Amino acid sequence: MYPYNHKMGQRIQTDAEGVAVDRAFLAHYHVDAADAPAADADGVAVIILGEEADEITTGITNPAVPRNLTVVANVSGVTGTVTITGTDFAGNEIEEKFTLNGQTADTGKLAFKTITKIEVPVQSNTPAKQTETIKITNGCTSTDGNITVRVTATTLLGSDSPREVTVALTTTNHGTAAKVAAAIVAALNADEKVGAVFNATVTGEGNDTVQLETKEPVANDSSLAFSITAGSTGVTAGSSTNGTTGVPYDKVLVGWGDKFGLPYKLYADELVILKLVNKAKEGTEGTVTADPDDLAKNTFDPNDTTLGVDIDLYIIV
C-alpha cells in the first residue's frame, strides 16, 4: 500500500457542530544503533592540501544516516574556506561553507545524506622533511670490529627509540671516513625500523657525512639525534647536527558531528513530542532544530554524545 501523504489532509469531525479539522498523524523515526556512531572528526575524508586549491570527489565516506558535518585541520595555522556539496535527506543538492582555523573545528548546521564534492584551499604551511647529520672524522684504522649507531627519535620511532644498529667494519674495506659513512648508510637503510621512517644518504664534500631524512614531511621531532660507539676500530665522529626542521602536510579532516537529520520540515521543535535515546528519555533531553523551509536544517542533537545506541523520535505531522 502506498504510504499516506499527511500533507494532503483529511478532515475529521469535532464536538463543535459544523467544524472539521485536519487529521494529525504521529510519525516514528528510528535510527538503529549501528547507524548512530559517535561523532568522527575524519570519518568522511582526510585531504592533503597542496600548492593549489583542489576539488575532491572520490575517497569520500557518507554517514550512515543524514548527519551534520565538521571540518578541522591537523595542525595550527591552517586557514581558508572548505565548501562541501552534497544532498539532503530528500536527495536535493545542498552546499555548506566551513572556515578553517587550525585545530579548532568548525561545526556545520546542515544534515548531509551524501557528500559529492569537497573544495579545499591551498596549503598554509610549506611541508618539509626533517633531517639530521653526523660527520665521520676517521675511518676504521685500528682493528676490525663492529660499531653501533644509536638513533633516537622519540616521536618518529615511538617505542623503537632509541634504535641501535650494528655496522661491521674492517680496516681493509673501511679505512677512510667516506667508506665508513657508506657502510653506516647501508646498514641504516636496511634496518627494519629506521628504514621504515628514514632515508639515509652520504653527503658532504668528502662523502664523509651521514644524513637521515624522513621519507615524508613530518611534525618536527625535537629528540631526533644519532651517535656512534666505535669501540677499538679507530672510527671517530662528531656530534649529530640538526638540519631541516620537519613540517607536516596541511590536512583537512572532514567528519560527521552529533546532529541527526530529520525527514520532515518542521515549523516548531515542539512537534517532536518524544525523544528516546537507548530506548529512554535522556536526563537532559537533546535539542531539536526546526525549519519550515529547508529540510537540511531540521536536526536532532542528542545530549549523549557517546552514541552507538538506538534513537527514536516521535513527531506530530
Residue pairs with C-beta under 8 A, 6 or more apart in sequence:
4 25
6 24
6 25
6 27
6 317
9 22
9 23
10 22
10 23
11 20
11 21
11 22
11 23
12 20
12 21
12 22
12 23
13 20
14 20
14 21
24 316
24 317
25 316
25 317
26 273
26 314
26 315
26 316
26 317
27 264
27 314
27 315
27 316
27 317
28 312
28 313
28 314
28 315
29 262
29 263
29 312
29 313
29 315
30 310
30 311
30 312
30 313
31 65
31 260
31 310
31 311
31 312
32 310
33 308
33 309
33 310
34 64
35 64
35 65
36 64
36 65
36 260
36 307
36 308
36 309
36 310
36 311
37 43
37 64
37 307
37 308
38 258
38 305
38 306
38 307
38 308
39 70
39 255
39 256
39 257
39 258
39 305
39 307
40 255
40 256
41 70
41 72
41 105
41 253
41 255
42 253
42 254
42 255
43 61
43 63
43 255
43 256
44 60
44 61
44 62
44 63
44 69
44 115
44 118
44 254
44 255
44 256
45 56
45 59
45 60
45 61
45 115
45 118
45 252
45 253
45 254
46 251
46 252
46 253
46 254
47 54
47 56
47 118
47 120
47 251
47 252
47 254
48 249
48 250
48 251
49 78
49 120
49 121
49 122
49 123
49 124
49 249
49 250
49 251
49 252
50 122
50 123
51 122
51 123
52 122
53 119
53 120
53 121
53 122
54 119
54 120
55 117
55 118
55 119
55 120
56 117
56 118
56 119
56 120
57 116
57 117
57 118
60 115
60 116
60 118
62 112
62 113
62 114
62 115
63 112
63 113
63 256
65 113
65 260
65 261
66 88
66 89
66 111
66 112
66 113
66 260
66 261
66 296
67 111
67 112
67 256
67 257
67 259
67 260
67 261
68 107
68 108
68 109
68 110
68 111
68 112
68 256
68 257
68 258
68 259
68 261
68 299
69 84
69 96
69 98
69 108
69 110
69 112
69 115
69 254
69 255
69 256
69 257
70 105
70 106
70 107
70 108
70 254
70 255
70 256
70 257
71 82
71 84
71 98
71 100
71 105
71 106
71 108
71 252
71 253
71 254
72 100
72 103
72 104
72 105
72 106
72 252
72 253
73 100
73 101
73 102
73 103
73 250
73 251
73 252
73 253
74 103
74 248
74 249
74 250
74 251
74 253
75 102
75 103
75 125
75 219
75 248
75 250
75 251
76 102
76 103
77 102
77 124
77 125
78 100
78 101
78 102
78 123
78 124
78 125
78 250
78 252
79 100
79 101
79 102
79 121
79 124
80 99
80 100
80 120
80 121
80 122
80 124
81 97
81 98
81 99
81 100
81 121
82 97
82 98
82 99
82 100
82 106
82 118
82 119
82 120
82 121
82 252
82 254
83 95
83 96
83 97
83 98
83 118
83 119
84 95
84 96
84 97
84 98
84 108
84 112
84 115
84 117
84 118
84 119
84 254
85 93
85 94
85 95
85 115
85 116
85 117
85 118
85 119
86 93
86 94
86 95
86 112
86 113
86 114
86 115
86 116
86 117
87 93
87 94
87 112
87 113
87 114
87 116
88 94
88 110
88 111
88 112
88 113
88 261
88 295
88 296
89 111
89 113
89 261
89 262
89 263
89 295
89 296
90 263
90 295
91 113
92 295
92 296
94 110
94 112
94 296
96 108
96 109
96 110
96 112
98 106
98 108
99 106
100 106
100 121
100 252
107 257
108 257
109 259
109 289
109 297
109 299
110 294
110 296
110 297
111 259
111 260
111 261
111 262
111 296
111 297
111 298
111 299
112 261
112 296
113 261
115 254
118 252
118 254
120 252
123 249
123 250
124 250
125 247
125 248
125 250
126 247
127 217
127 247
127 248
127 249
127 250
128 217
128 244
128 245
128 246
128 247
129 213
129 214
129 215
129 216
129 217
129 218
129 244
129 246
130 156
130 213
130 214
130 218
130 220
130 221
130 224
130 243
130 244
130 245
130 246
131 211
131 212
131 213
131 214
131 242
131 243
131 244
132 211
132 212
132 224
132 225
132 226
132 240
132 241
132 242
132 243
133 203
133 209
133 210
133 211
133 212
133 240
133 241
133 243
134 209
134 210
134 226
134 227
134 228
134 237
134 238
134 239
134 240
134 241
135 204
135 208
135 209
135 237
135 238
135 241
136 177
136 178
136 180
136 181
136 184
136 208
136 209
136 210
136 228
136 235
136 236
136 237
137 177
137 208
137 236
137 237
137 238
138 177
138 234
138 235
138 236
139 174
139 175
139 176
139 177
139 178
139 179
139 180
139 234
139 235
140 169
140 170
140 171
140 174
140 175
140 179
140 180
140 233
140 234
140 235
141 171
141 175
141 233
141 234
142 171
142 232
142 233
142 234
143 171
143 232
143 233
143 234
144 169
144 170
144 171
144 233
145 168
145 169
145 231
145 232
145 233
146 166
146 167
146 168
146 169
146 231
146 233
147 166
147 167
147 169
147 180
147 184
147 228
147 229
147 230
147 231
147 233
147 235
148 164
148 165
148 166
148 167
148 228
148 229
149 164
149 165
149 166
149 167
149 184
149 187
149 188
149 226
149 227
149 228
150 162
150 163
150 164
150 165
150 226
150 227
150 228
150 229
151 157
151 161
151 162
151 163
151 164
151 165
151 188
151 194
151 198
151 212
151 225
151 226
152 161
152 162
152 223
152 224
152 225
152 226
153 161
153 162
153 163
153 197
153 221
153 223
153 224
154 161
154 221
154 223
155 219
155 221
155 223
156 197
156 198
156 214
156 218
156 221
156 224
157 163
157 193
157 194
157 197
160 193
161 223
163 191
163 193
163 194
165 187
165 188
165 191
165 194
166 187
167 183
167 184
167 187
168 183
169 180
169 183
169 233
169 235
171 234
173 179
174 180
174 183
176 208
177 206
177 208
178 202
178 206
178 207
178 208
180 208
180 235
181 202
181 204
181 207
181 208
181 209
181 210
182 202
182 207
184 200
184 210
184 228
185 200
185 201
185 202
185 210
188 194
188 195
188 198
188 200
188 210
188 212
189 195
189 199
189 200
194 200
194 212
197 214
197 215
198 212
198 213
198 214
198 215
199 212
199 213
199 214
199 215
200 210
200 211
200 212
200 213
201 210
201 211
201 213
202 208
202 209
202 210
202 211
203 209
203 210
203 211
210 226
211 243
212 224
212 226
213 243
213 244
214 246
216 249
217 246
217 247
217 248
217 249
218 246
218 248
219 246
219 247
219 248
220 245
220 246
220 247
221 246
224 242
225 240
226 240
227 237
227 239
227 240
228 235
228 237
230 236
230 237
258 301
258 302
258 305
258 307
259 289
259 299
259 300
259 301
260 299
260 300
260 301
260 302
260 311
261 295
261 296
261 298
261 299
262 272
262 288
262 298
262 299
262 300
262 313
262 315
263 295
264 271
264 295
264 298
264 315
264 317
265 291
265 292
265 293
265 294
265 295
265 298
266 272
266 288
266 290
266 291
266 292
266 298
266 315
267 290
267 292
268 290
269 287
269 288
269 289
269 290
271 290
271 315
271 316
271 317
272 288
272 300
272 313
272 314
272 315
273 314
273 315
273 316
274 281
274 312
274 313
274 314
275 281
275 282
275 285
275 286
275 288
275 300
275 302
275 312
275 313
275 314
276 310
276 311
276 312
276 313
277 286
277 302
277 303
277 304
277 309
277 310
277 311
278 304
278 309
278 310
279 310
279 312
282 302
282 303
282 304
283 303
284 303
285 303
286 300
286 301
286 302
286 303
286 304
287 300
287 301
287 303
288 299
288 300
288 301
289 297
289 298
289 299
289 300
289 301
290 298
291 297
291 298
300 311
300 313
302 311
